Amino acid sequence: MYDTARRVALVKQRVREMGRQRRRREVGGLSAVCLLLFAALMQAVGTLIGQGQTAAQGVFGAMLLREDAGGYVLVAVVSFAAAVVITALCFRLRSKENRRKDGTDKPNRHEKEEKSQ
């Protein structure tokens, strides 16, 4: 039979291991979402942008000189919006983990200041 200190150490080790597994699953899920989004955007580029000849061949920026460049702009805006949403979700997930790690029952900083005065 283990003593209390050993049992607490084993529980903490298991909690860390489960946290690592959860983070691996989250990273895998976010990676899969990013790949699906990339594939969808590549499909959208092929669908929205018509096949045509650019005015200056070999210059990548010249494709925006065409009259049907709206598809490129649409894909760029959707990509930026998706990146912002993913970044916001990651920040929210990180803050949630930090709150969980620090303990949710701790008083806020303002509450500490009020008690000390």
N, C-alpha and C positions, 0 to 999 in steps of 0.2 A: 504494500500500500504506500502511496506517495504522501509526503507531508504537504501542507497547505502551500508553501512557497513553490514547490515543484509543480503542483497542480495549476497554480496561477501562471507559472511560466509556460506550461504546456498549452493552456488556454490562450495566452497572448500569442504564442507561436502559431497556433491554429487560426486565430483571427487575422494575423498578418498574411498567412498563406491564402486564406479565403479572400482577403482584400486584393492580393496579387492576381488571383484567378479572375475576380470580378473586373479588375482593370484590364486584363488581357482580353476578356470578352467584350468590354466596352470599346477597346481599341480595334478589335476585329470587326465589330459592328460598324463603327465609324468608317473604317477602311472600306467595308463593303458598300456602305452608303455613298462614299466618295467615288468609288469605281462605277456604281450604277449611275450616279449623277454625271460623271464624265462620259459614259456611254450614251446617256440620253442627250447630252449636249452635242456630242459628235453626230448623233443621228439628226438632231435639230439643225445643225449646220448644213448637213447634206440636203435636208429637206427645204430649209428656208432660203438658202442661197442658190440662185440659179447658176447654171454653167454658162460662163461667158468669157470673153477675152478682156484682159485688163489693158489699159492704155499703155502701160510700161511693163513689159514682161521682165520677170526676174526681180522686181522690186516688190517686197511684201506689202508695204504701205500703199502701193498704188491701187490695191484692190478696193480701197475705200473711195477711190475716185469714180468708181462705177455708180450707175444710178440705182442698182439694186443692192446697195451696201447696208440696207436696213436690217437684214438678217444678222450681219456681223454685230451690229450695235445691239440688237435684241439679245443675242447670245452673250455678249459681254455684260450687259446689265443683269441678266439672269444669273450668270456666273458670279458676279460681284454680290448680288443679293444672297445667293446660296452660301457664299463664303462668310458673309456677315452673320447669317443665321447659325452656321456651324460654329463660328468663333464665339458667339453669344452663348450657345449651348455648352461649349467647353468651359467657358468662364463660370457659368452657373453650376456645372457639375463640379468644378474645382472648388468653388466656394462652399458647396454643399458638403463635399468631403472634408474640407477644413473645419466647418462647423461641427461635423460629426466627430472628427478627430479631437477637437478642443473640448467638446461637450456642449450640449445645447442648453444645459441648465445654468450656465455661467451668466451672470448679469452683464448687461451692456456696459460700455465704457462710461456713458453718461450716468448710469445708475451708480457706478462705483464712485464717480466724482461727487454725486449728491450725498452719498453716505459718508464720504470722508469730510465733508464740510460741516 
